[in-house]
Amino acid sequence: MRYYSTRDKSNAASFAAAALTGLAPDGGLFVPEEIPGYPPAVLSSLGVMGYPEIALETIRPFVRGEIPDPVLEDIVRDAYPFGAPLVGVGGRLILELFHGPTAAFKDFGARFMARAFAWLRRGEDRPLRILVATSGDTGGAVADGFFEVPGISVTVLYPKGRITPLQERQIAGLGKNISALAVEGSFDDCQRLVKAALADEALKKKTPLSSANSINISRLIPQAAYYAAAAGRAFAGKTDPDSEATPRIKGGSLPPGAHCLQASSVAPPQSPVPSPQSLVILCVPSGNFGNLTAGLYAMKMGAPVHQFIAATNINKTVPDYLASGEYRAMTSQATISNAMDVGAPSNFERMAAHFSWEEMRRIILGVSVSDGETRETIARVHKEAGYFLDPHSAVGWKGVDKLRAENKIGDGPVTVLSTAHPAKFSEIVEPLVGPAPVPASLERAMSRTVTSQTIPAEESALIEVLAS
């Protein structure tokens, strides 16, 4: 498989080169020359396959010839001791993507990337520095995934004062080969600084650099696996039982291993049963649009997906584009769903490389949700279904409500991606519905001490830090 730049198809690279450099030489993003299809035997078995099996079948064609099958099997097995349960909540389906070590969907891409990088760089004597811009969850997942990986250091840039205290502890509380920079600006500023550093030829001669945002193709590809897994389960008419981290209160009881100071006596209504052999609608809370792009890859591979909903907060660049056909990046605005505060989503460039506006409009519905609507949704879903939503997942839930009210989608079960555990956003969730049950992984992170350096949102400031 070859990969080319979204800006110039003559800039082709292998998977290893695309992954380890992160950004194409011309500043574009790497995309695969083709999206391979799942073999028929895999497609017919998605509903019963285990998550590591689906991940292996999803990733294999993208790395064929560069990562041998036995090595890939070891990488996948080590990366995914957790899965992505599909559970019923209040007449809908929730794809829980927070059962990994940092309780966010970014674990799926970051853990594969770290292990793949370690193998691809075997025998190298020059250390590699990973740069990552984060609006919240990416930084924690990358820090955890690369923590103590030999020969690789990570520098995480995050907007100062715009992430939660827990997210900051996950990013800036590990130390060792993980360092953190608090940028006096927005996520878009952080992303701009990372791209500038990756394009700085003088800096790259001194220190090998790569990225770990969803601009890196090696983080995006493995995320396609949970779309295939969810669509396969729903297409087969199956759901999963609650797991340890499922934030549901049943008749006043809590999931095993969790604790909560305030419980609801509201039992959840009967879980929806997906209609067998029906293509799936997936609602994706969206910010930088790497997650949705991974879903588009899964659909092109043959996963039984009918349509996507791109649910954003007030940073609605892509919904506006879907409505008008004109792409106009905006200055990002701070919201309570902070991981989605992106006004110039990088992965739109990938979407545009694969699909025209007319094609996007057929398969993606855009919708925007305000902070007020987000808060109301968290409170309502907890009251009616005994389930805790984090602000990002609440944006997705409310997006379905709004599109349904406009008769743009039918009444059948819709799958909403729950991208982060609600306990990560206690400052927002707790005043509305009381404290959510806290997974053990987050309890450990809460005890960390933050160690970070503050820099202005200037390229020279970042270059100075990296060159020192």
Buried (B, 14 or more C-beta within 10 A) or exposed (E): BBBBBBBEEEBBBBBBBBBBBBBBBEBBBBBBEEBBEBEEEBBEBBBEBEBBBBBBBBBBBBBBEBBEEEBBBBBBEEBBEBBBBBBBBBBBBBBBBBBBBBBBBBBBBBBBBBBBBBBBBEEEEEEBBBBBBBBBBBBBBBBBBBBEBEBBBBBBBBBBEBBBEBBBBBBBBBEEBBBBBBBBBBBBBBBBBBBBBBBBEEBBEEBBBBBBBBBBBBBBBBBBBBBBBBBBBBBBEBBBEBBEBBBBBBEEEBBEEBEBEEBBEBEBEEBBEBEEEBBBBBBBBBBBBBBBBBBBBBBBBBBBBBBBBBBBBBBBBBBBBBEEEEBEEBEBEBBBBBBBBBBBBBBBBBBBBBBEBEEBBEBBBBBBBBBEBBBBBBBBBBEBBBBBBBBBBBBBBBBBBBBEEEEEBEEBBBBBBBBBBBBBBBEBBBEBBBBBBBBEBBEEBBEBEEEBEEBEBBBEBBBEBBEE
